[in-house]
Amino acid sequence: MSDVGVAEIPVDEEERPLPPPEPPVRHVLLDGPILRTLLWLAWPNTLALTAGTCVVIAETSYIGRLGVEPLAAMALVFPCVILTMTMSGGAMGGAVASAIARAIGAGDRERASVLAAHALLIGICFGLVFMLGMLIFGPKLLELLGGRGNVLAQAIAYAQIFFGGAVIPWLMNSMAGVLRGTGNMKLPSFLMLLSAFCQIVLGGALALGIGPIPSFGMRGVAAGSLIAFSLSLSVMGWYLFSGRAGVVPKLRGLRIQAAMFVDILKVGAIACFSPLQSVLSVSIFTHMLARFGTEVLAGYGIGARLEFLLTSISFAVGIASVPMVGMAIGARKIARARRIAWIAGAVTFLSMGTIGTLLAFFPDLWVNIFTNDPNVRATSRQYLATAAPMYAFIGLSLSMYFSSQGAAKVLGPVLAQTARLVFIAGGGWWLSTHDASAGSFFVLAASSMVMIGMVSTASVVFTRWGPKASVAKVRPALS
């Protein structure tokens, strides 16, 4: 009997370091079937992002009722707004989700709570930077972008309100990142739906005036957005600090730790260059096409709107892959993390490629929504026939970008975006000096999509995921 007891001791000691049974959501993210779990996490994001597209359409509609100048003003300030939202949501928000997920995957919820508090501090700091930057330098920037006269005045009016409250969307997206890092996609997505509804109602009411509410014009549009964001922020704050998320930001007695900032910013700071370069690429390409006239520019714009709409699919799947990859990395399941990346990439590649190819063959399904002008329609058909099938590679690149965020190895996909920017700028310059047709520029756009997809994928293939020390730690346990 004593021999049996002695023999059992080493077995117990070997089993003791194994992590305790995990909560249901964590178990699903770490051990559940990848495709089903990925789609289960992605569908709320798809609904929420579709609602965001409805907001853009609705805002364009009621701003148009204010006149042509407010429409032009919105077009002027819109890139700045998009940059703020994509940086705070997709870039830094994804970095926050990655850091939280890796901590939970490693079984360290205490670290996850401290990371959450530091994430809120980062959101406040970046929000203040955007606020001060746009309030001080915004008018000059909008003037450099081409704003003049009343158009410039209207754009400044919008920017003063929206960026005066820039901390609100940054904090909102930081909290959403914390929730997504725990695997909770439904609450942030539901609040995005609620926020979209409030933006449409409040923005329209404050912009146009209704009943006792006077018309505030562009300031009203901006105020409607901030009020809607504040509602979402309040609900997420209550949910997080009540402990319902399983991760409570530890603000009381918080000791600032540089390592926590580094864990988030080593992904987020680099990731922020991706939306910046994306906006620059579109701006440069649009500027080069402007030489062909309004009709060509309008035709390209219709095709670009489709790309923007389809990007929401890759964003929904990509942001769902962040906590799955992050938890797998934290749990040292590197092979599973890579399988998640490849499956997410395949989903976005096939879905965006299928829709893009369909509209390349039947472009009028999309073009007829926007215009009856025969010249614009002809240009749109030509662009879609050339570029729409290549949207698959845009989806692939975005999926690799988000999966790399989960693995905290985002540099490769960001450099792929840099390569695309250089490719478009250099290729566009060469085409411009050789009197190339608009069709040649469309080929350039399509080629750049293939390039960024392939380079992003190659960066994931050749980048080591997981800490180097993990091999040394795991092997003794297996021996």
C-alpha positions in Angstrom: 0.0 0.0 0.0 2.8 2.4 0.8 4.4 1.7 -2.5 1.2 2.7 -4.2 1.0 5.9 -2.2 4.6 6.8 -3.1 4.0 6.1 -6.8 0.9 8.4 -6.9 2.7 11.4 -5.5 4.7 12.4 -8.6 1.6 11.9 -10.7 -0.3 14.4 -8.5 2.5 16.9 -8.6 2.7 16.7 -12.4 -1.1 17.3 -12.7 -1.2 20.1 -10.2 0.2 22.9 -12.5 -2.5 22.2 -15.1 -5.0 25.1 -15.3 -8.4 24.7 -13.5 -11.6 24.1 -15.4 -12.4 27.1 -17.5 -15.7 29.0 -17.7 -17.9 28.1 -20.7 -17.0 31.0 -23.0 -13.3 30.5 -22.4 -13.6 26.8 -23.0 -15.4 27.5 -26.3 -12.8 30.0 -27.5 -9.8 27.7 -26.6 -11.2 24.3 -27.4 -14.4 24.6 -29.4 -14.7 24.0 -33.2 -12.9 26.9 -34.9 -15.3 27.8 -37.8 -18.5 27.5 -35.8 -17.1 29.5 -32.9 -15.7 32.2 -35.3 -19.1 32.6 -37.0 -20.9 32.6 -33.7 -18.7 35.5 -32.6 -18.8 37.3 -36.0 -22.6 37.5 -36.7 -23.3 40.2 -34.0 -20.5 42.3 -35.4 -21.9 42.0 -38.9 -25.3 43.3 -37.8 -23.7 46.2 -35.9 -21.5 47.2 -38.8 -24.4 47.1 -41.2 -26.2 49.5 -38.9 -23.1 51.7 -39.1 -23.5 51.8 -42.8 -27.1 52.8 -42.4 -25.9 55.7 -40.2 -23.6 57.0 -43.0 -26.5 56.8 -45.5 -29.0 58.5 -43.1 -26.5 61.3 -42.3 -25.9 61.9 -45.9 -29.6 62.2 -46.5 -30.4 64.7 -43.8 -27.2 66.7 -44.3 -28.2 67.0 -47.9 -31.5 68.6 -46.8 -29.3 71.3 -45.1 -27.8 72.2 -48.5 -24.9 71.5 -50.8 -22.3 73.3 -48.7 -23.0 71.2 -45.6 -22.6 68.1 -47.8 -19.3 69.3 -49.0 -18.3 70.2 -45.4 -19.1 66.6 -44.3 -17.0 65.2 -47.2 -14.1 67.4 -46.0 -14.2 66.4 -42.3 -15.3 62.7 -42.9 -11.8 61.3 -43.3 -10.8 62.8 -40.0 -13.8 61.2 -38.3 -13.2 57.8 -40.0 -9.5 57.9 -38.9 -10.6 58.6 -35.3 -13.1 55.8 -35.3 -10.9 53.2 -37.0 -7.9 54.0 -34.8 -9.9 53.8 -31.6 -12.0 50.8 -32.6 -10.1 48.6 -35.1 -6.5 49.5 -34.2 -6.2 50.3 -30.5 -9.5 48.5 -29.6 -8.2 45.4 -31.3 -4.9 45.8 -29.4 -6.8 46.0 -26.1 -8.9 42.9 -27.0 -5.6 41.1 -27.8 -3.9 41.9 -24.5 -7.0 41.0 -22.5 -7.5 37.7 -24.4 -3.8 36.7 -24.0 -4.0 37.3 -20.2 -7.2 35.3 -19.9 -5.8 32.5 -22.1 -2.8 32.3 -19.7 -5.2 32.0 -16.8 -4.3 35.4 -15.3 -7.5 37.3 -14.8 -5.8 39.6 -12.3 -3.5 40.8 -15.1 -6.5 41.2 -17.4 -8.1 43.5 -14.9 -5.0 45.7 -14.5 -4.7 45.7 -18.3 -8.3 46.9 -18.6 -7.6 49.9 -16.3 -4.5 50.8 -18.4 -6.6 50.5 -21.6 -9.0 53.1 -20.2 -6.1 55.4 -19.5 -4.8 55.0 -23.0 -8.2 55.8 -24.4 -8.4 59.0 -22.4 -4.9 60.1 -23.4 -5.5 59.4 -27.1 -8.9 61.1 -27.0 -7.3 64.2 -25.4 -4.6 64.2 -28.2 -7.2 64.1 -30.9 -9.3 66.7 -29.1 -6.5 69.2 -28.7 -5.0 68.5 -32.1 -8.2 69.1 -34.0 -9.3 72.1 -31.9 -5.9 73.8 -32.3 -4.8 72.6 -35.8 -8.1 71.3 -37.2 -9.1 74.6 -39.0 -5.8 74.8 -40.8 -5.9 71.1 -41.7 -9.4 71.5 -43.2 -8.2 74.5 -45.1 -5.3 72.6 -46.5 -7.7 69.8 -47.6 -9.5 72.3 -49.8 -12.0 73.9 -47.5 -13.0 77.5 -48.4 -15.6 80.0 -47.3 -18.9 78.7 -45.8 -17.9 75.1 -46.6 -14.8 75.5 -44.3 -16.9 77.2 -41.7 -19.4 74.3 -41.6 -16.7 71.7 -41.4 -15.0 73.6 -38.5 -18.4 73.8 -36.7 -18.8 70.0 -36.9 -15.2 69.4 -35.9 -15.4 71.7 -32.9 -18.3 69.7 -31.4 -17.3 66.1 -32.4 -13.6 66.4 -31.6 -14.4 68.5 -28.5 -15.8 65.2 -27.2 -13.2 62.9 -28.8 -12.5 61.3 -25.4 -16.0 59.7 -25.6 -15.6 57.5 -28.7 -12.0 56.6 -27.6 -13.2 55.5 -24.1 -16.2 53.7 -25.7 -14.0 51.7 -28.1 -11.5 50.9 -25.3 -14.3 49.4 -23.2 -15.6 47.5 -26.2 -12.1 46.1 -26.7 -12.0 44.9 -23.1 -15.4 43.2 -23.6 -14.3 41.6 -26.9 -11.1 40.4 -25.3 -13.3 38.3 -22.9 -15.1 36.8 -25.8 -18.2 39.0 -25.4 -19.1 40.2 -28.9 -22.9 40.5 -28.3 -23.0 43.5 -25.9 -20.7 45.8 -27.9 -22.5 44.9 -31.1 -25.9 45.4 -29.5 -24.8 48.8 -28.2 -23.5 49.7 -31.7 -27.0 48.9 -33.0 -28.6 51.1 -30.3 -26.0 53.8 -30.9 -26.7 53.7 -34.7 -30.4 54.2 -34.1 -29.8 57.0 -31.6 -27.4 58.7 -34.1 -30.0 58.7 -36.9 -32.8 60.0 -34.7 -30.8 62.5 -32.6 -28.6 63.6 -35.4 -31.5 64.3 -37.7 -33.5 66.0 -35.0 -30.7 68.3 -33.9 -29.5 69.0 -37.4 -32.9 69.8 -39.0 -34.9 70.8 -35.9 -38.1 69.1 -34.8 -40.9 70.5 -32.6 -39.4 72.7 -29.9 -35.9 71.6 -30.9 -34.2 74.3 -33.1 -32.0 73.5 -36.1 -28.3 73.3 -35.1 -27.1 72.4 -38.5 -23.7 70.6 -38.6 -23.2 71.1 -34.9 -26.4 69.1 -34.3 -25.1 66.2 -36.4 -21.9 66.0 -34.4 -23.8 66.4 -31.1 -26.2 63.6 -32.0 -23.2 61.2 -32.5 -21.6 62.1 -29.2 -24.9 61.7 -27.3 -25.3 58.2 -28.8 -21.8 57.3 -28.0 -22.2 58.5 -24.4 -25.2 56.2 -24.0 -23.2 53.2 -25.2 -20.3 54.2 -23.0 -22.5 54.4 -19.9 -24.0 50.9 -20.4 -20.5 49.4 -21.1 -19.1 51.2 -18.0 -21.8 49.8 -15.8 -21.4 46.3 -17.2 -17.7 46.3 -16.7 -17.5 47.8 -13.2 -20.4 45.7 -12.0 -18.2 42.6 -12.5 -20.6 41.0 -15.0 -17.8 40.8 -17.7 -15.5 38.8 -15.5 -12.8 41.4 -15.8 -13.2 44.5 -13.7 -10.8 47.5 -14.4 -8.9 48.1 -11.2 -8.9 51.9 -10.8 -8.9 52.2 -7.1 -5.3 52.1 -5.8 -4.1 51.5 -9.4 -0.3 51.5 -9.7 0.8 52.6 -13.1 2.9 49.9 -14.7 4.9 50.5 -17.9 4.7 46.8 -18.8 0.9 47.1 -19.1 1.1 50.0 -21.4 3.8 48.2 -23.5 1.6 45.1 -23.8 -1.2 47.1 -25.4 0.8 49.8 -27.3 3.3 47.3 -28.9 0.3 46.2 -30.9 -2.0 49.3 -30.9 0.6 52.0 -31.7 1.8 50.0 -34.7 -1.7 49.1 -35.8 -2.8 52.7 -35.9 -0.6 53.2 -38.9 -2.8 50.8 -40.9 -5.9 53.0 -41.1 -3.7 56.1 -41.6 -2.0 54.5 -44.6 -5.4 53.2 -45.9 -6.8 56.8 -45.9 -3.6 58.1 -47.6 -3.8 55.4 -50.3 -7.5 56.2 -51.1 -6.7 60.0 -51.1 -3.8 59.6 -53.5 -5.7 57.4 -55.8 -8.7 59.7 -55.8 -6.5 62.7 -56.5 -4.9 60.9 -59.5 -8.3 60.0 -61.0 -9.5 63.6 -60.7 -7.6 64.5 -63.8 -10.1 62.4 -65.9 -13.0 64.5 -64.8 -16.1 64.3 -62.6 -17.8 61.4 -64.3 -14.8 59.0 -64.0 -14.3 60.1 -60.4 -18.0 59.5 -59.6 -17.9 56.1 -61.3 -14.9 55.1 -59.2 -16.6 56.4 -56.1 -19.5 54.0 -56.6 -17.2 51.1 -56.8 -15.2 52.3 -53.8 -18.5 52.4 -51.8 -19.0 48.7 -52.5 -15.5 48.1 -51.1 -16.3 50.1 -48.0 -19.5 48.1 -47.5 -17.8 44.7 -48.0 -15.0 45.6 -45.7 -17.5 45.3 -42.8 -17.6 41.5 -43.5 -13.9 41.2 -43.0 -14.0 43.5 -40.0 -16.7 41.4 -38.4 -14.8 38.1 -38.9 -11.4 39.7 -38.2 -12.4 41.3 -34.9 -14.0 38.0 -33.8 -10.7 36.2 -34.5 -8.7 38.6 -32.1 -9.9 37.0 -28.8 -9.7 33.5 -30.2 -6.1 33.9 -31.4 -5.2 35.9 -28.3 -6.5 33.3 -25.9 -4.8 30.5 -27.9 -1.5 32.4 -27.7 -1.9 33.0 -24.0 -2.6 29.3 -23.5 0.5 28.4 -25.6 -1.7 26.8 -28.3 0.2 28.3 -31.2 -0.9 25.7 -33.8 -4.6 26.4 -32.9 -3.9 30.2 -33.2 -2.6 29.8 -36.7 -5.5 27.5 -37.7 -7.9 30.3 -36.5 -6.0 32.8 -38.7 -6.2 30.6 -41.8 -9.9 29.8 -41.3 -10.8 33.4 -40.7 -8.8 34.4 -43.8 -10.5 31.8 -45.9 -14.0 33.0 -44.7 -13.3 36.6 -45.6 -11.5 35.7 -48.9 -14.4 33.5 -50.1 -17.2 35.8 -48.9 -15.8 39.1 -50.3 -14.6 37.4 -53.4 -17.9 35.7 -54.2 -19.9 39.0 -53.8 -17.2 41.0 -55.7 -17.2 38.5 -58.6 -21.0 38.4 -58.7 -21.1 42.2 -59.1 -18.3 42.2 -61.6 -20.5 40.1 -63.9 -23.7 41.9 -62.9 -22.6 45.4 -62.0 -26.0 47.1 -62.5 -27.2 45.4 -59.3 -25.1 47.9 -57.5 -24.6 50.8 -60.0 -28.4 51.3 -60.5 -28.8 52.3 -56.8 -26.7 55.4 -57.3 -27.0 56.9 -60.8 -28.7 56.9 -64.2 -25.9 58.9 -65.9 -24.7 56.7 -68.8 -21.1 57.8 -68.6 -20.8 57.3 -64.9 -22.5 53.9 -65.2 -20.0 52.9 -67.9 -17.1 53.9 -65.7 -18.5 52.1 -62.7 -19.0 48.9 -64.7 -15.4 49.1 -66.0 -14.1 49.5 -62.5 -16.2 46.7 -61.0 -15.3 44.3 -63.8 -11.6 45.0 -63.1 -11.3 45.4 -59.4 -14.4 43.8 -57.7 -13.1 40.2 -57.8 -9.9 41.4 -56.2 -11.9 42.5 -53.1 -11.2 39.0 -51.9 -7.6 40.0 -51.3 -8.6 43.1 -49.4 -10.7 40.8 -47.1 -7.7 38.4 -46.7 -5.4 41.3 -45.8 -7.7 42.6 -43.1 -8.2 39.2 -41.7 -4.5 38.7 -41.4 -4.2 42.1 -39.8 -6.7 41.3 -37.0 -5.4 37.8 -36.5 -1.9 39.3 -36.1 -3.3 41.7 -33.5 -4.5 38.7 -31.5 -1.0 37.2 -31.7 0.6 40.6 -30.8 2.6 40.4 -34.1 1.0 43.2 -36.2 4.0 44.7 -37.9 3.9 42.5 -41.0 0.4 43.4 -42.1 1.0 47.1 -41.3 4.1 47.0 -43.6 2.0 45.3 -46.2 -0.3 48.4 -46.1 2.9 50.5 -46.5 3.9 48.5 -49.5 0.4 49.1 -51.1 0.7 52.8 -50.4 4.1 53.0 -52.1 2.8 50.8 -55.0 -0.1 53.0 -55.7 1.9 56.2 -55.4 4.7 55.0 -57.6 2.6 53.1 -60.1 0.2 56.1 -60.3 3.0 58.5 -61.0 4.4 56.2 -63.7 1.0 55.9 -65.4 0.4 59.7 -65.2 3.7 60.3 -67.0 2.7 57.9 -69.8 -0.7 59.3 -70.4 -2.4 56.1 -69.3 -6.2 55.7 -69.5 -8.5 55.5 -66.5 -8.8 51.7 -67.1 -5.0 51.4 -66.5 -5.5 53.1 -63.1 -8.3 50.6 -62.3 -5.8 47.8 -63.1 -3.4 49.4 -60.7 -6.0 49.5 -58.0 -6.8 45.8 -58.5 -3.1 44.8 -58.6 -2.6 46.7 -55.3 -5.3 44.6 -53.7 -3.7 41.3 -54.8 -0.4 42.6 -53.5 -1.5 43.6 -50.0 -3.4 40.3 -49.6 -0.4 38.2 -50.6 2.1 40.2 -48.6 -0.1 40.2 -45.5 -0.5 36.4 -45.7 3.3 36.0 -46.2 4.0 38.1 -43.2 1.9 35.7 -41.0 3.5 32.6 -42.6 7.0 33.9 -41.8 6.4 35.6 -38.5 7.0 33.5 -35.3 3.9 33.5 -33.1 4.2 33.1 -29.3 7.1 33.8 -26.9 10.3 32.0 -27.6 10.5 30.9 -24.0 7.3 28.9 -24.3 9.1 25.9 -25.9 11.4 25.6 -23.0 8.6 25.8 -20.5 6.3 23.3 -22.2 8.9 20.6 -23.0 9.7 19.6 -19.4 6.0 19.2 -18.6 5.7 16.9 -21.5 8.7 14.7 -20.7 
